[in-house]
Amino acid sequence: MGAPDLPVLFFALAGLLLAALSLFFYWLSLRHRPLALARHRGNPILSPNPQNWWESEAVFNPAAIVHDERVHLFYRALGRDGISRIGHATSGDGINFGGRTLALDPSEILLESAARRRHGPRAYSPDVYASGGGWGGFEDPRAVKIEEEGRAYLSFGMFESWQSLRLALTSLPLGAINARVWDWPPPLPLSPKNEMHKNWVLFPEKINGKFAILHALTPSIMIDYIEDLECLREWPIKSNNNRGGRSGQWDAFVRGAGAPPVKTPAGWLLFYHGMNPAGGPGYKVGAMLLDLGDPTKVLYRSNYPVLEPEEWYENDWKPGVVYAYKHVAAARVSLREFLLKLQSHEHAVLEPVTL
């Protein structure tokens, strides 16, 4: 065969170059494209159930653990009496939940509950009472499973008034979670009396052989390491209750951690919620990556909110709150892609996408 014709060779090389450039620019567009979180098309996945008196008005602020290939959801529930209780539902896929039961009732623990109920409202009113519409009970559960202890731990706020709000912690053997036997031991106090705290989270494994409780995000991460949780009865955790964030940014006001940290190869992934008062009301979600060995060190932090309240169920009754105030919703995202975006300081925003 003779040598290839020069014009033919030129156009062939030019075609290869154009193809390579096209692939490069496509990769570049993917790299800089905001990461999209896909909300489940069937949202909300949990709504008030008028057939159950204790959750007839609102279900929200859920906590989840996975055990024996099932998702166990603990959620704040409100009935017509305005009392917050903690309900439980279970699912095999994390979307379709059933078996809803009342898991934890404050009337068995809070000494003032019975007296306050006699003077409380006859019906639930989200406009009258500040704490999520309710006027007392157990609020905002957070749950973790610690394998080495063989237990599931549930923390929550005990709310009777703004002068009586205290964080507490209780636990059950993992077998009791499966059987839905709600024989909770008396809760341990986490925060001191006469102080208002929210959004503390327990790490899902011990660090250096001790329980780790994250209780502040600003001006720096604050974590207490506790060998024996029973000592909390005598010495509750002292925190700073600081809410200051990054001036001029979306999280100029930081409300606190949104859920317990998730362990990843890159670090502890922590979602938190905050807002910029200058930009108007409304809570948004951000993310930070904490060092695995010393989670008081922030490795990376999102420069933008990763989720904002846009759907109707995120604006029902109390508008502009991304973690909702009446329903529970679900979404998904590639953890690997999200971590890559977060570590490269890309715009790792999570946008609504219809499945």
FIKEBA-600650 format. One record per atom (N, C-alpha, C): residue in three letters; y, z, x. Coordinates in steps of 0.02 Angstrom, whole numbers, padded with zeros to 5 digits, always signed. Each point is the difference from the previous one (the first is absolute). Layout:
<tordrens>
AlaYZX...
</tordrens>
This chain:
<tordrens>
Met-00060+00000+00042Met+00060+00000-00042Met+00063+00000+00044Gly+00052-00032-00024Gly+00061-00003+00038Gly+00042+00063-00011Ala+00053+00005+00038Ala+00045+00057-00007Ala+00033-00001-00068Pro+00014+00058-00030Pro+00031+00001-00067Pro+00070-00029+00003Asp+00018-00031-00054Asp+00066-00030-00005Asp+00053+00056+00000Leu+00052-00008+00043Leu+00050+00053+00008Leu+00035+00018-00065Pro+00021-00048-00042Pro+00033+00019-00063Pro-00047+00041-00045Val-00065-00019-00002Val-00048+00037-00041Val-00007+00071+00026Leu-00005+00008+00067Leu-00006+00066+00030Leu+00062+00042-00013Phe+00058-00030+00003Phe+00063+00036-00013Phe+00001+00028-00071Phe-00018-00043-00048Phe+00004+00023-00070Phe-00054+00053-00014Ala-00058-00005+00034Ala-00052+00050-00009Ala+00023+00068+00026Leu+00031-00001+00060Leu+00026+00062+00028Leu+00057+00029-00043Ala+00042-00044-00025Ala+00055+00022-00042Ala-00027+00033-00064Gly-00054-00029-00027Gly-00030+00029-00060Gly-00029+00069+00013Leu-00033+00008+00058Leu-00026+00065+00018Leu+00055+00052+00009Leu+00056-00023+00031Leu+00056+00045+00011Leu+00031+00022-00066Leu+00007-00047-00047Leu+00028+00016-00066Leu-00045+00049-00038Ala-00067-00012+00007Ala-00047+00046-00033Ala+00005+00070+00029Ala+00005+00004+00067Ala+00007+00065+00032Ala+00064+00035-00021Leu+00055-00038-00002Leu+00063+00029-00022Leu-00003+00024-00072Ser-00033-00038-00042Ser-00007+00020-00070Ser-00038+00065-00006Leu-00055+00006+00039Leu-00039+00062-00001Leu+00041+00059+00026Phe+00041-00013+00052Phe+00042+00053+00028Phe+00051+00025-00050Phe+00034-00047-00033Phe+00051+00021-00048Phe-00031+00033-00062Tyr-00061-00022-00018Tyr-00035+00032-00056Tyr-00017+00073+00019Trp-00024+00010+00062Trp-00015+00067+00024Trp+00063+00043+00002Leu+00055-00032+00022Leu+00063+00037+00004Leu+00024+00021-00069Ser-00009-00045-00049Ser+00021+00017-00068Ser-00042+00058-00028Leu-00065+00000+00016Leu-00043+00055-00023Leu+00021+00065+00033Arg+00016-00004+00064Arg+00018+00060+00037Arg+00063+00033-00028His+00047-00040-00022His+00064+00027-00023His+00004+00004-00076Arg-00053-00021-00034Arg+00001+00005-00073Arg-00013+00072-00020Pro+00039+00028-00047Pro-00012+00069-00021Pro-00072+00008-00026Leu-00030+00056+00018Leu-00068+00014-00022Leu+00001+00016-00075Ala-00046-00028-00036Ala+00000+00007-00073Ala-00055+00047-00023Leu+00019+00050-00039Leu-00048+00044-00032Leu-00015-00028-00068Ala-00063-00006-00017Ala-00020-00030-00063Ala-00013+00054-00052Arg+00044+00007-00047Arg-00011+00047-00055Arg-00058-00027-00043His-00041+00045-00023His-00056-00020-00043His+00027-00030-00065Arg-00029-00056-00020Arg+00025-00035-00059Arg-00011+00039-00064Gly-00045+00049+00003Gly-00013+00041-00059Gly+00039+00065-00002Asn+00049+00008+00045Asn+00041+00061+00001Asn+00034+00011-00067Pro+00010+00063-00018Pro-00022+00061+00034Pro-00074+00013-00011Ile-00032+00034+00048Ile-00071+00013-00005Ile-00014+00065-00037Leu+00051+00041-00008Leu-00007+00063-00037Leu+00065+00012-00038Ser-00006+00014-00065Ser+00059+00013-00042Ser-00015+00061-00043Pro+00052+00028-00032Pro-00012+00058-00043Pro-00054-00014-00052Asn-00039+00051-00014Asn-00053-00006-00049Asn+00015+00046-00060Pro+00021-00029-00055Pro+00018+00042-00058Pro-00058+00039-00029Gln-00062-00019+00019Gln-00058+00035-00026Gln-00012+00066+00037Asn+00029+00008+00059Asn-00006+00062+00039Asn+00067+00037-00002Trp+00002+00058-00032Trp+00062+00036-00009Trp+00036+00015+00065Trp-00037+00011+00054Trp+00029+00021+00063Trp+00028-00058+00041Glu-00013-00063-00019Glu+00027-00058+00036Glu+00027-00053-00048Ser+00026+00023-00055Ser+00022-00047-00053Ser+00067-00032+00015Glu+00040+00029+00045Glu+00069-00024+00010Glu+00010-00037+00067Ala-00034+00022+00052Ala+00012-00032+00065Ala-00057+00016+00048Val-00017-00048+00042Val-00047+00010+00055Val+00031-00033+00062Phe+00006+00036+00055Phe+00036-00028+00057Phe-00012+00041+00063Asn+00031-00021+00055Asn-00005+00034+00065Asn-00072+00017+00019Pro-00044-00050+00005Pro-00071+00014+00013Pro-00016+00012+00073Ala-00056+00033+00011Ala-00029+00008+00067Ala-00071-00027-00004Ala-00025-00028+00055Ala-00066-00031-00002Ala-00040+00017+00063Ile-00064+00010-00011Ile-00048+00004+00056Ile-00059-00045-00017Val-00035-00023+00052Val-00060-00040-00009Val-00059+00041+00024His-00050+00008-00043His-00060+00037+00018His-00060-00030-00035Asp-00054-00011+00039Asp-00061-00030-00026Asp+00015-00065-00036Glu+00042-00041+00030Glu+00017-00067-00024Glu+00034+00000-00068Arg+00032+00056-00016Arg+00040+00002-00061Arg+00070+00028+00016Val+00049-00026-00037Val+00068+00024+00007Val+00012+00056-00051His+00023+00056+00025His+00016+00057-00044His+00076+00007-00002Leu+00027-00006-00059Leu+00073+00001-00009Leu+00020+00066-00034Phe+00045+00037+00033Phe+00029+00060-00029Phe+00073-00016-00015Tyr+00020+00009-00063Tyr+00067-00023-00019Tyr+00035+00053-00042Arg+00066-00002+00003Arg+00041+00044-00041Arg+00000-00026-00072Ala-00014+00044-00046Ala-00004-00020-00071Ala+00047+00045-00041Leu+00033-00031-00048Leu+00046+00037-00044Leu-00022-00009-00073Gly-00002+00055-00036Gly-00013-00003-00071Gly+00062+00013-00041Arg-00008+00007-00066Arg+00057+00010-00044Arg+00034+00067+00012Asp-00034+00047+00032Asp+00030+00065+00012Asp+00044+00000+00062Gly+00003-00055+00037Gly+00043-00003+00060Gly-00028+00035+00060Ile-00065+00019-00002Ile-00031+00034+00056Ile-00035-00052+00044Ser+00010+00005+00065Ser-00034-00043+00048Ser-00068+00029+00018Arg-00051-00041-00008Arg-00068+00019+00020Arg-00027-00054+00047Ile-00057+00012+00030Ile-00030-00049+00045Ile-00064-00026-00031Gly+00000-00066-00011Gly-00059-00033-00028Gly-00040-00034+00054His-00061-00020-00018His-00045-00034+00047His-00030-00060-00035Ala-00005-00055+00038Ala-00035-00060-00023Ala-00037-00029+00059Thr-00052-00038-00013Thr-00041-00026+00054Thr-00013-00075-00010Ser-00012-00035+00056Ser-00008-00072-00003Ser-00044-00024+00057Gly-00038-00053-00013Gly-00040-00031+00052Gly+00036-00053+00040Asp+00056-00025-00027Asp+00037-00053+00033Asp+00073+00017+00015Gly+00023+00058-00020Gly+00069+00020+00012Gly+00049-00030-00049Ile-00025-00035-00051Ile+00042-00033-00050Ile-00017+00024-00070Asn-00063-00001-00016Asn-00023+00019-00067Asn-00023+00072-00001Phe+00041+00043-00029Phe-00014+00072+00001Phe-00024+00024-00068Gly-00047+00046+00002Gly-00026+00030-00061Gly-00016+00073+00011Gly-00029+00031-00051Gly-00019+00070+00006Gly+00058+00046+00010Arg+00055-00011-00035Arg+00059+00041+00010Arg-00011+00071-00027Thr+00011+00048+00044Thr-00009+00071-00018Thr+00059+00041+00025Leu+00010+00057-00031Leu+00050+00048+00023Leu-00030+00039+00058Ala+00028-00009+00060Ala-00029+00029+00060Ala+00029+00067+00020Leu+00064+00010-00015Leu+00033+00062+00022Leu+00056+00017-00049Asp-00005+00059-00031Asp+00047+00021-00052Asp+00041+00059+00025Pro+00066-00004+00001Pro+00042+00053+00027Pro-00002+00064-00041Ser-00018-00004-00063Ser+00000+00060-00042Ser-00048+00053+00025Glu-00049-00021+00041Glu-00048+00048+00026Glu+00025+00034+00064Ile+00056-00025+00028Ile+00023+00025+00065Ile+00071+00026-00002Leu+00046-00039-00030Leu+00070+00021+00000Leu+00010+00058-00048Leu+00025+00054+00025Leu+00005+00061-00041Leu+00052-00008-00055Glu+00052-00040+00011Glu+00054-00005-00048Glu-00013-00054-00052Ser-00052-00040+00008Ser-00008-00058-00042Ser-00003+00017-00074Ala-00041+00050-00017Ala-00009+00016-00071Ala+00066+00022-00032Ala+00037+00042+00037Ala+00065+00023-00026Ala+00049-00057-00006Arg+00000-00044+00048Arg+00049-00055-00001Arg-00018-00049-00055Arg-00065-00008-00016Arg-00019-00047-00052Arg+00027+00023-00068Arg+00004+00065-00010Arg+00025+00025-00064Arg+00073-00018-00011His+00037-00009+00054His+00071-00015-00005His+00015-00072+00018Gly-00050-00038+00015Gly+00009-00069+00021Gly+00008-00047-00058Pro+00009-00065+00014Pro+00010-00049-00053Pro-00065-00012-00039Arg+00007-00021-00062Arg-00058-00017-00039Arg-00026-00069+00016Ala+00040-00040+00033Ala-00021-00068+00017Ala+00028-00019+00068Tyr-00034-00046+00032Tyr+00019-00025+00066Tyr+00065-00040-00005Ser+00046+00011+00046Ser+00062-00038+00002Ser+00019-00015+00072Pro-00008-00063+00023Pro+00016-00017+00069Pro+00074+00004+00015Asp+00042+00004-00051Asp+00072+00001+00010Asp+00028+00070+00009Val-00039+00050-00020Val+00025+00069+00001Val-00019+00036+00064Tyr-00061-00012+00025Tyr-00026+00039+00055Tyr-00003-00042+00063Ala+00024+00028+00054Ala+00013-00039+00061Ala-00064-00017+00039Ser-00050+00042-00002Ser-00057-00009+00044Ser-00050-00049-00030Gly+00018-00065+00003Gly-00044-00051-00028Gly-00005+00004-00075Gly+00048+00032-00033Gly-00002+00006-00072Gly-00034+00063-00024Gly-00041+00031+00041Gly-00035+00061-00020Gly+00039+00062+00016Trp-00022+00056-00028Trp+00036+00063+00011Trp-00042+00053+00034Gly-00060-00019+00023Gly-00040+00048+00036Gly-00070-00027+00013Gly-00035+00031+00048Gly-00069-00019+00013Gly-00012-00022+00071Phe-00054-00039+00009Phe-00019-00024+00066Phe+00020-00074+00008Glu+00035-00013+00054Glu+00030-00067+00010Glu-00024-00032+00064Asp+00005-00067+00002Asp-00004-00040+00061Asp-00060+00017+00044Pro-00061-00009-00024Pro-00058+00016+00042Pro-00007-00046+00060Arg-00026+00025+00054Arg-00018-00038+00060Arg-00071+00022+00019Ala-00043-00047+00016Ala-00070+00017+00012Ala-00025-00031+00065Val-00042+00036+00036Val-00034-00026+00059Val-00072+00024+00000Lys-00043-00037+00033Lys-00069+00020+00011Lys-00008+00013+00074Ile-00021+00060+00019Ile-00012+00016+00070Ile-00075+00008+00009Glu-00030-00050+00031Glu-00073-00005+00005Glu-00030+00060+00036Glu+00032+00022+00055Glu-00030+00054+00039Glu-00001+00066-00038Glu+00042+00006-00051Glu+00000+00059-00042Glu-00043-00009-00062Gly-00017-00063-00016Gly-00039-00014-00060Gly+00037+00016-00064Arg+00067-00006+00001Arg+00040+00020-00057Arg+00055-00052-00014Ala+00022-00001-00062Ala+00059-00037-00020Ala+00056+00050-00012Tyr+00059-00014+00029Tyr+00057+00046-00005Tyr+00053-00031-00044Leu+00027+00041-00044Leu+00051-00022-00048Leu+00062+00044+00008Ser+00056-00031+00016Ser+00063+00036+00003Ser+00044-00023-00058Phe+00046+00043-00022Phe+00041-00016-00058Phe+00059+00049-00002Gly+00048-00017-00042Gly+00057+00045-00010Gly-00010+00042-00062Met+00010+00065+00005Met-00002+00045-00057Met+00072+00010-00024Phe+00015-00029-00058Phe+00069-00002-00024Phe+00006+00040-00065Glu+00044+00051+00002Glu+00016+00038-00061Glu+00075-00005-00016Ser+00039-00011+00051Ser+00072-00011-00008Ser+00025-00021+00069Trp+00062-00021+00004Trp+00026-00019+00066Trp+00008+00061+00045Gln-00006+00059-00029Gln+00000+00061+00041Gln-00072+00022+00017Ser-00048-00037-00027Ser-00070+00017+00012Ser-00041-00064+00009Leu+00004-00027+00060Leu-00037-00060+00018Leu-00033+00013+00067Arg-00066+00001+00000Arg-00036+00018+00062Arg-00059-00048+00009Leu-00009-00023+00061Leu-00056-00044+00016Leu-00063+00042+00011Ala-00057-00027-00021Ala-00063+00037+00004Ala-00056-00047+00020Leu-00056+00029+00020Leu-00058-00038+00024Leu-00064+00033-00025Thr-00046-00041-00025Thr-00066+00024-00019Thr-00052-00053+00019Ser-00064+00016-00008Ser-00051-00048+00023Ser-00065+00011-00037Leu-00043-00050+00004Leu-00066+00003-00030Leu-00051-00033+00047Pro-00063+00021-00003Pro-00051-00038+00037Pro-00004-00072-00026Leu-00017-00046+00044Leu-00001-00070-00020Leu-00050-00012-00056Gly-00055+00038-00002Gly-00048-00008-00053Gly+00028+00017-00068Ala+00046+00048-00003Ala+00032+00018-00063Ala+00045-00055-00026Ile+00029-00039+00046Ile+00042-00056-00021Ile-00043-00052-00035Asn-00058-00015+00029Asn-00045-00048-00032Asn-00022+00023-00069Ala-00016+00065-00004Ala-00026+00027-00063Ala+00056+00016-00049Arg+00062-00004+00023Arg+00059+00017-00041Arg-00005+00072-00027Val-00017+00045+00045Val-00002+00071-00015Val+00064+00031+00029Trp+00047+00015-00043Trp+00067+00019+00023Trp+00007+00076+00006Asp-00037+00029+00046Asp+00002+00072+00012Asp+00042+00013+00062Trp+00066-00011-00006Trp+00045+00007+00056Trp+00010+00073+00019Pro-00001+00017+00063Pro+00019+00069+00021Pro+00075+00010-00008Pro+00023+00062-00001Pro+00072+00013-00005Pro+00038-00038+00054Pro+00054-00034-00018Pro+00036-00041+00050Pro+00034+00042+00054Leu+00002-00029+00059Leu+00036+00031+00056Leu+00072-00023-00002Pro+00049+00044+00010Pro+00069-00023+00004Pro+00012-00036+00066Leu+00036-00055-00004Leu+00019-00036+00061Leu+00072+00017+00020Ser+00044+00001-00050Ser+00071+00013+00014Ser+00020+00070-00022Pro+00054+00027+00027Pro+00021+00068-00018Pro+00027+00005-00071Lys+00005+00060-00025Lys+00032+00012-00065Lys+00075-00015+00006Asn+00028-00017-00058Asn+00073-00009-00007Asn+00027-00056+00044Glu-00042-00048+00018Glu+00022-00060+00035Glu-00028-00061-00036Met+00039-00054-00003Met-00022-00059-00035Met-00023-00053+00051His-00065-00016-00002His-00028-00050+00045His-00045-00048-00039Lys-00004-00061+00023Lys-00045-00049-00028Lys-00026-00045+00056Asn-00051-00040-00017Asn-00022-00055+00044Asn-00030+00021+00067Trp-00035+00056+00000Trp-00038+00019+00060Trp-00070-00031-00006Val-00029-00019+00057Val-00066-00032-00002Val-00045+00029+00055Leu-00064+00003-00018Leu-00052+00023+00046Leu-00032-00062+00032Phe-00011+00001+00066Phe-00034-00055+00033Phe-00074-00001-00021Pro-00030-00059-00004Pro-00069-00005-00025Pro-00053+00018+00052Glu+00020+00026+00057Glu-00047+00027+00049Glu+00037+00051+00042Lys-00038+00044+00031Lys+00030+00050+00043Lys+00025-00033+00065Ile+00053+00027+00028Ile+00027-00023+00063Ile-00006+00057+00050Asn-00037-00013+00053Asn-00015+00052+00050Asn-00031+00062-00033Gly-00044-00013-00048Gly-00036+00054-00032Gly+00038+00039-00052Lys+00061-00022-00018Lys+00040+00037-00048Lys+00023-00045-00057Phe+00009+00031-00059Phe+00030-00035-00056Phe+00072-00017+00018Ala+00021-00060-00019Ala+00068-00023+00015Ala+00037-00014-00065Ile+00057+00032-00009Ile+00040-00007-00061Ile+00069-00026+00019Leu+00015-00060-00023Leu+00066-00031+00013Leu+00047+00023-00056His+00056+00030+00019His+00044+00028-00051His+00073-00021+00007Ala+00017-00042+00047Ala+00069-00025+00005Ala-00001-00066+00039Leu+00046-00045-00019Leu+00007-00065+00034Leu+00065-00006+00038Thr+00050+00041-00019Thr+00065-00006+00033Thr+00026+00070+00018Pro+00039+00005+00053Pro+00020-00053+00046Pro-00057-00022+00046Ser-00057+00036-00003Ser-00058-00019+00039Ser-00062+00020-00040Ile-00057-00026+00019Ile-00063+00016-00033Ile-00018+00073+00015Met-00015+00039-00051Met-00021+00069+00009Met-00070+00009-00027Ile-00045+00025+00041Ile-00070+00011-00018Ile-00021+00070+00022Asp-00032+00036-00045Asp-00029+00064+00018Asp-00076-00008+00008Tyr-00027+00029+00052Tyr-00072-00003+00014Tyr-00029+00070-00014Ile-00050+00002-00044Ile-00025+00064-00025Ile-00076+00002+00009Glu-00024+00053+00032Glu-00071+00007+00012Glu-00037+00026-00062Asp+00030+00048-00034Asp-00030+00030-00059Asp+00051-00003-00057Leu-00015-00039-00052Leu+00048-00009-00055Leu+00014+00064-00037Glu-00046+00047+00002Glu+00011+00064-00036Glu+00061+00037+00025Cys+00021-00014+00062Cys+00058+00036+00026Cys+00064-00020-00038Leu-00003-00055-00037Leu+00059-00021-00039Leu+00019+00051-00054Arg-00048+00040-00020Arg+00016+00050-00051Arg+00050+00051+00026Glu-00002+00012+00065Glu+00047+00048+00030Glu+00058-00035+00035Trp-00012-00059+00028Trp+00052-00034+00038Trp+00005-00073-00022Pro+00036-00013-00055Pro+00010-00070-00021Pro+00042-00038+00051Ile-00001-00065-00005Ile+00033-00044+00048Ile+00076+00000-00012Lys+00037+00007+00053Lys+00073-00006-00004Lys+00020-00071+00019Ser+00040-00031-00043Ser+00022-00068+00012Ser+00076-00004-00004Asn+00028-00059+00016Asn+00073-00005+00003Asn+00031-00028-00065Asn-00041-00032-00042Asn+00024-00028-00063Asn+00058-00049+00011Asn+00000-00035+00057Asn+00052-00048+00015Asn-00014-00066-00036Arg+00051-00034-00024Arg-00008-00063-00035Arg+00039-00057+00033Gly+00031+00013+00055Gly+00040-00052+00034Gly-00045-00053+00031Gly+00022-00062-00005Gly-00038-00055+00029Gly+00041-00040+00049Arg-00011-00066+00001Arg+00036-00044+00046Arg+00064-00024-00034Ser+00056+00021+00027Ser+00065-00014-00031Ser+00011-00075-00008Gly+00020-00020-00060Gly+00016-00069-00015Gly-00060-00044-00014Gln-00060+00027+00006Gln-00060-00040-00013Gln-00030+00018-00068Trp-00054-00036-00018Trp-00029+00010-00067Trp-00025+00071-00010Asp-00019+00034+00055Asp-00026+00068-00005Asp+00050+00052+00027Ala+00063-00008-00019Ala+00051+00049+00020Ala-00016+00068-00030Phe-00036+00002-00055Phe-00024+00062-00031Phe-00076-00005-00003Val-00034+00047+00033Val-00073-00002+00002Val-00027+00055-00046Arg-00041-00021-00048Arg-00029+00048-00047Arg-00060+00035+00029Gly-00042-00038+00036Gly-00058+00031+00032Gly-00060-00047+00003Ala-00056+00027+00023Ala-00061-00040+00005Ala-00024-00020-00069Gly-00027-00060-00004Gly-00025-00024-00065Gly-00073+00015-00010Ala-00039+00001+00053Ala-00072+00012-00004Ala-00024+00025+00067Pro-00059+00031+00003Pro-00026+00022+00065Pro-00006-00058+00049Pro+00007+00013+00065Pro-00005-00054+00049Pro-00069-00033+00000Val+00000-00065+00015Val-00062-00039+00004Val-00013-00014+00074Lys-00059+00017+00024Lys-00015-00010+00071Lys-00019-00073+00012Thr+00034-00032+00048Thr-00014-00068+00020Thr-00006-00002+00076Pro-00028-00054+00028Pro-00005-00004+00073Pro+00068+00003+00035Ala+00053-00020-00037Ala+00067-00002+00030Ala+00038+00066-00007Gly-00025+00045-00042Gly+00035+00062-00011Gly-00008+00023-00072Trp+00031+00057-00016Trp+00000+00025-00068Trp+00052-00038-00041Leu-00022-00036-00051Leu+00045-00037-00043Leu+00024+00045-00056Leu+00065+00010-00004Leu+00030+00045-00049Leu+00050-00038-00043Phe-00010+00000-00064Phe+00049-00028-00047Phe+00045+00057-00024Tyr+00064-00014-00005Tyr+00047+00050-00023Tyr+00051-00031-00046His+00036+00040-00038His+00048-00027-00047His+00070+00027+00013Gly+00048-00044-00009Gly+00069+00018+00012Gly+00046-00047-00037Met+00065+00006+00014Met+00049-00041-00034Met+00065+00002+00039Asn+00046-00045-00018Asn+00068+00000+00027Asn+00047+00015-00058Pro+00026+00061-00005Pro+00044+00017-00056Pro+00058-00048-00009Ala+00024-00029+00055Ala+00056-00046-00005Ala-00020-00065-00035Gly-00065-00014+00000Gly-00024-00061-00033Gly-00021+00010-00072Gly+00012+00060-00027Gly-00019+00013-00068Gly-00064+00041-00004Pro-00019+00022-00059Pro-00059+00042-00008Pro-00064-00040+00008Gly-00054+00035+00012Gly-00065-00033+00003Gly-00036+00014+00065Tyr-00064+00018-00006Tyr-00042+00014+00059Tyr-00041-00060+00019Lys-00004-00012+00066Lys-00039-00055+00028Lys-00049+00029+00051Val-00048-00041+00021Val-00052+00022+00046Val+00008-00033+00067Gly-00006+00040+00053Gly-00001-00025+00069Gly-00063+00022+00034Ala-00008-00020+00063Ala-00060+00017+00038Ala+00018+00018+00071Met-00039+00045+00028Met+00007+00016+00071Met-00070+00009+00029Leu-00005-00012+00065Leu-00063+00008+00036Leu+00008+00057+00049Leu-00044+00050-00006Leu+00004+00060+00042Leu-00055-00001+00052Asp+00014+00031+00057Asp-00048+00002+00055Asp-00063+00038-00021Leu-00058-00026+00018Leu-00063+00032-00020Leu-00008+00069+00030Gly+00017+00008+00064Gly-00009+00064+00033Gly+00054+00050-00016Asp+00061-00024-00008Asp+00057+00043-00016Asp+00040-00033-00056Pro-00019+00012-00063Pro+00033-00034-00056Pro+00072+00021-00013Thr+00028+00044+00042Thr+00072+00012-00005Thr+00040-00057+00032Lys-00035-00044+00037Lys+00033-00057+00032Lys-00003-00062-00045Val+00057-00027-00017Val+00004-00060-00041Val-00003-00061+00046Leu-00052-00040-00006Leu-00008-00060+00042Leu+00040-00058-00028Tyr-00005-00011-00065Tyr+00034-00055-00033Tyr+00022+00022-00069Arg+00052-00034-00025Arg+00027+00018-00066Arg+00029-00063-00032Ser-00013-00010-00064Ser+00024-00060-00034Ser+00076+00001-00005Asn+00031-00057+00014Asn+00073-00005-00004Asn+00023-00016-00071Tyr-00046-00017-00043Tyr+00015-00016-00069Tyr-00051+00036-00045Pro+00016+00007-00064Pro-00051+00027-00045Pro-00059-00047-00003Val-00060+00028-00005Val-00059-00043-00006Val-00020-00010-00073Leu+00031+00038-00044Leu-00013-00008-00072Leu+00059+00027-00039Glu+00022-00038-00049Glu+00057+00020-00041Glu-00019-00004-00074Pro+00032+00041-00042Pro-00017+00000-00072Pro+00027-00063-00034Glu-00045-00043-00022Glu+00020-00062-00032Glu-00036-00013-00066Glu-00061+00025-00007Glu-00039-00013-00060Glu+00019+00050-00055Trp-00016-00019-00062Trp+00019+00042-00058Trp-00030+00070+00004Tyr-00062+00004+00025Tyr-00033+00066+00003Tyr+00028+00044+00055Glu+00041-00028+00045Glu+00035+00039+00051Glu+00070+00020-00023Asn+00016-00020-00061Asn+00066+00015-00027Asn-00004+00028-00071Asp-00058+00027-00017Asp-00011+00026-00067Asp+00021+00073-00002Trp+00047+00016-00044Trp+00026+00068-00012Trp+00047+00023+00054Lys-00021-00002+00063Lys+00045+00018+00055Lys+00006-00061+00044Pro+00050-00042-00010Pro+00003-00064+00036Pro+00016+00008+00074Gly-00023-00050+00039Gly+00017-00003+00070Gly-00041+00045+00045Val-00059+00020-00022Val-00043+00043+00041Val-00065-00036+00012Val-00012-00019+00063Val-00056-00044+00014Val-00067+00033-00012Tyr-00004+00067+00005Tyr-00064+00032-00012Tyr-00011+00016-00074Ala+00043-00028-00043Ala-00008+00002-00073Ala+00005+00069-00029Tyr+00012+00003-00066Tyr+00005+00065-00033Tyr-00037+00002-00066Lys-00043-00050-00010Lys-00039+00002-00062Lys-00069-00033+00008His-00007-00042+00051His-00061-00039+00008His-00024+00004+00073Val-00062-00022+00010Val-00029-00008+00067Val-00016-00073+00011Ala+00021-00028+00057Ala-00011-00071+00015Ala-00037-00007+00067Ala-00025-00060+00013Ala-00038-00013+00061Ala+00026-00063+00034Ala-00008-00003+00065Ala+00018-00059+00038Ala-00043-00002+00063Arg+00000-00057+00034Arg-00040-00006+00061Arg+00038-00038+00053Val-00021+00010+00062Val+00032-00035+00056Val-00050+00001+00058Ser+00005-00049+00044Ser-00041-00001+00060Ser+00026+00052+00048Leu-00041+00050+00015Leu+00022+00054+00045Leu+00015-00028+00069Arg-00041-00046+00024Arg+00011-00029+00066Arg+00067-00036+00004Glu+00015-00042-00049Glu+00063-00036+00000Glu+00059+00048-00005Phe-00008+00050-00042Phe+00055+00048-00009Phe+00015+00036+00065Leu-00051+00023+00034Leu+00010+00035+00063Leu+00031-00045+00053Leu-00020-00063+00002Leu+00030-00047+00048Leu+00074-00009-00014Lys+00018-00006-00064Lys+00070-00007-00018Lys+00040+00063+00019Leu-00030+00057-00014Leu+00035+00063+00013Leu+00011+00010+00075Gln-00051-00017+00040Gln+00005+00010+00073Gln+00045-00051+00034Ser+00010-00058-00031Ser+00043-00050+00030Ser+00071+00001-00029His+00014+00052-00039His+00066+00009-00031His+00020-00059-00043Glu-00050-00033-00030Glu+00014-00054-00046Glu+00021+00030-00067His+00023-00044-00043His+00020+00021-00067His-00063+00009-00042Ala-00032+00058+00007Ala-00065+00012-00032Ala+00009+00023-00071Val+00040-00037-00038Val+00011+00018-00070Val-00060-00022-00041Leu-00016+00041-00050Leu-00055-00015-00045Leu+00029-00024-00066Glu-00009-00063-00016Glu+00030-00029-00059Glu-00053-00009-00055Pro+00022+00002-00064Pro-00048-00008-00054Pro-00027-00071-00002Val-00065-00006-00007Val-00033-00065-00005Val-00050+00004-00057Thr+00000-00049-00043Thr-00048-00002-00055Thr-00066-00027+00024Leu-00054+00038-00012Leu-00066-00022+00021Leu-00027-00055-00044
</tordrens>
